[in-house]
């Protein structure tokens, strides 16, 4: 009996040792997988930032105009001419634009009964920026102009604007900003958790 007990004890010890080794091996594999997952998440976030940056950079010379009278059959030339005339009716002399300033413009699909938006790309980004810096002169009219944002930045700006702690949000020079009700200004990125950014001192 004693021999059988010793034999069983040895077997149990051997089995236990084997289980511990297998457990250690599994732990190591899990750690490797977790690190790999973390690395992949970091790379994915970085890739998303790069893609968004490139998408926004390609729009640096582009603006969107809302509320401009719409001719359903207008040509590109007519669209550009209408945009220039409408904006120039309200912009100061130093910010007025000519058709030659615009590389291309066209209407975006819209809802029935409302003028379709115009998206316009300028040859010179500085001319476009001059127009944008004078958009306050459009207050009191039905016309609005906006930076042409990448899809991700458009969603980010909307989310920041709708946050309860944000008093004001805007886009400028490739970045989305939010002014807290406390007066502090924060910069937000597409990968950010808005609450976490706001909570940071």
Secondary structure as a PSIPRED ss2 file (coil, helix, strand):
# PSIPRED VFORMAT (PSIPRED V4.0)

   1 X C   1.000  0.000  0.000
   2 X H   0.000  1.000  0.000
   3 X H   0.000  1.000  0.000
   4 X H   0.000  1.000  0.000
   5 X H   0.000  1.000  0.000
   6 X H   0.000  1.000  0.000
   7 X H   0.000  1.000  0.000
   8 X H   0.000  1.000  0.000
   9 X H   0.000  1.000  0.000
  10 X H   0.000  1.000  0.000
  11 X H   0.000  1.000  0.000
  12 X H   0.000  1.000  0.000
  13 X H   0.000  1.000  0.000
  14 X H   0.000  1.000  0.000
  15 X H   0.000  1.000  0.000
  16 X H   0.000  1.000  0.000
  17 X H   0.000  1.000  0.000
  18 X H   0.000  1.000  0.000
  19 X H   0.000  1.000  0.000
  20 X H   0.000  1.000  0.000
  21 X H   0.000  1.000  0.000
  22 X H   0.000  1.000  0.000
  23 X H   0.000  1.000  0.000
  24 X H   0.000  1.000  0.000
  25 X H   0.000  1.000  0.000
  26 X H   0.000  1.000  0.000
  27 X H   0.000  1.000  0.000
  28 X H   0.000  1.000  0.000
  29 X H   0.000  1.000  0.000
  30 X H   0.000  1.000  0.000
  31 X H   0.000  1.000  0.000
  32 X H   0.000  1.000  0.000
  33 X H   0.000  1.000  0.000
  34 X H   0.000  1.000  0.000
  35 X H   0.000  1.000  0.000
  36 X H   0.000  1.000  0.000
  37 X H   0.000  1.000  0.000
  38 X H   0.000  1.000  0.000
  39 X H   0.000  1.000  0.000
  40 X H   0.000  1.000  0.000
  41 X H   0.000  1.000  0.000
  42 X H   0.000  1.000  0.000
  43 X H   0.000  1.000  0.000
  44 X H   0.000  1.000  0.000
  45 X H   0.000  1.000  0.000
  46 X H   0.000  1.000  0.000
  47 X H   0.000  1.000  0.000
  48 X H   0.000  1.000  0.000
  49 X H   0.000  1.000  0.000
  50 X H   0.000  1.000  0.000
  51 X H   0.000  1.000  0.000
  52 X H   0.000  1.000  0.000
  53 X H   0.000  1.000  0.000
  54 X H   0.000  1.000  0.000
  55 X H   0.000  1.000  0.000
  56 X H   0.000  1.000  0.000
  57 X H   0.000  1.000  0.000
  58 X C   1.000  0.000  0.000
  59 X C   1.000  0.000  0.000
  60 X C   1.000  0.000  0.000
  61 X C   1.000  0.000  0.000
  62 X E   0.000  0.000  1.000
  63 X E   0.000  0.000  1.000
  64 X E   0.000  0.000  1.000
  65 X E   0.000  0.000  1.000
  66 X E   0.000  0.000  1.000
  67 X C   1.000  0.000  0.000
  68 X C   1.000  0.000  0.000
  69 X C   1.000  0.000  0.000
  70 X C   1.000  0.000  0.000
  71 X C   1.000  0.000  0.000
  72 X C   1.000  0.000  0.000
  73 X C   1.000  0.000  0.000
  74 X C   1.000  0.000  0.000
  75 X C   1.000  0.000  0.000
  76 X H   0.000  1.000  0.000
  77 X H   0.000  1.000  0.000
  78 X H   0.000  1.000  0.000
  79 X H   0.000  1.000  0.000
  80 X H   0.000  1.000  0.000
  81 X H   0.000  1.000  0.000
  82 X H   0.000  1.000  0.000
  83 X H   0.000  1.000  0.000
  84 X H   0.000  1.000  0.000
  85 X H   0.000  1.000  0.000
  86 X H   0.000  1.000  0.000
  87 X H   0.000  1.000  0.000
  88 X H   0.000  1.000  0.000
  89 X C   1.000  0.000  0.000
  90 X C   1.000  0.000  0.000
  91 X C   1.000  0.000  0.000
  92 X C   1.000  0.000  0.000
  93 X H   0.000  1.000  0.000
  94 X H   0.000  1.000  0.000
  95 X H   0.000  1.000  0.000
  96 X C   1.000  0.000  0.000
  97 X C   1.000  0.000  0.000
  98 X C   1.000  0.000  0.000
  99 X H   0.000  1.000  0.000
 100 X H   0.000  1.000  0.000
 101 X H   0.000  1.000  0.000
 102 X E   0.000  0.000  1.000
 103 X E   0.000  0.000  1.000
 104 X E   0.000  0.000  1.000
 105 X E   0.000  0.000  1.000
 106 X E   0.000  0.000  1.000
 107 X E   0.000  0.000  1.000
 108 X C   1.000  0.000  0.000
 109 X C   1.000  0.000  0.000
 110 X C   1.000  0.000  0.000
 111 X C   1.000  0.000  0.000
 112 X C   1.000  0.000  0.000
 113 X C   1.000  0.000  0.000
 114 X C   1.000  0.000  0.000
 115 X C   1.000  0.000  0.000
 116 X C   1.000  0.000  0.000
 117 X C   1.000  0.000  0.000
 118 X E   0.000  0.000  1.000
 119 X E   0.000  0.000  1.000
 120 X E   0.000  0.000  1.000
 121 X E   0.000  0.000  1.000
 122 X E   0.000  0.000  1.000
 123 X C   1.000  0.000  0.000
 124 X C   1.000  0.000  0.000
 125 X H   0.000  1.000  0.000
 126 X H   0.000  1.000  0.000
 127 X H   0.000  1.000  0.000
 128 X H   0.000  1.000  0.000
 129 X H   0.000  1.000  0.000
 130 X H   0.000  1.000  0.000
 131 X H   0.000  1.000  0.000
 132 X H   0.000  1.000  0.000
 133 X C   1.000  0.000  0.000
 134 X C   1.000  0.000  0.000
 135 X H   0.000  1.000  0.000
 136 X H   0.000  1.000  0.000
 137 X H   0.000  1.000  0.000
 138 X H   0.000  1.000  0.000
 139 X C   1.000  0.000  0.000
 140 X C   1.000  0.000  0.000
 141 X C   1.000  0.000  0.000
 142 X C   1.000  0.000  0.000
 143 X C   1.000  0.000  0.000
 144 X E   0.000  0.000  1.000
 145 X E   0.000  0.000  1.000
 146 X E   0.000  0.000  1.000
 147 X E   0.000  0.000  1.000
 148 X C   1.000  0.000  0.000
 149 X C   1.000  0.000  0.000
 150 X C   1.000  0.000  0.000
 151 X H   0.000  1.000  0.000
 152 X H   0.000  1.000  0.000
 153 X H   0.000  1.000  0.000
 154 X H   0.000  1.000  0.000
 155 X H   0.000  1.000  0.000
 156 X H   0.000  1.000  0.000
 157 X H   0.000  1.000  0.000
 158 X H   0.000  1.000  0.000
 159 X H   0.000  1.000  0.000
 160 X H   0.000  1.000  0.000
 161 X H   0.000  1.000  0.000
 162 X H   0.000  1.000  0.000
 163 X C   1.000  0.000  0.000
 164 X C   1.000  0.000  0.000
 165 X C   1.000  0.000  0.000
 166 X E   0.000  0.000  1.000
 167 X E   0.000  0.000  1.000
 168 X E   0.000  0.000  1.000
 169 X E   0.000  0.000  1.000
 170 X E   0.000  0.000  1.000
 171 X E   0.000  0.000  1.000
 172 X E   0.000  0.000  1.000
 173 X C   1.000  0.000  0.000
 174 X C   1.000  0.000  0.000
 175 X E   0.000  0.000  1.000
 176 X E   0.000  0.000  1.000
 177 X E   0.000  0.000  1.000
 178 X E   0.000  0.000  1.000
 179 X E   0.000  0.000  1.000
 180 X E   0.000  0.000  1.000
 181 X C   1.000  0.000  0.000
 182 X C   1.000  0.000  0.000
 183 X C   1.000  0.000  0.000
 184 X C   1.000  0.000  0.000
 185 X E   0.000  0.000  1.000
 186 X E   0.000  0.000  1.000
 187 X E   0.000  0.000  1.000
 188 X E   0.000  0.000  1.000
 189 X C   1.000  0.000  0.000
 190 X C   1.000  0.000  0.000
 191 X C   1.000  0.000  0.000
 192 X C   1.000  0.000  0.000
 193 X C   1.000  0.000  0.000
 194 X H   0.000  1.000  0.000
 195 X H   0.000  1.000  0.000
 196 X H   0.000  1.000  0.000
 197 X H   0.000  1.000  0.000
 198 X H   0.000  1.000  0.000
 199 X H   0.000  1.000  0.000
 200 X C   1.000  0.000  0.000
 201 X C   1.000  0.000  0.000
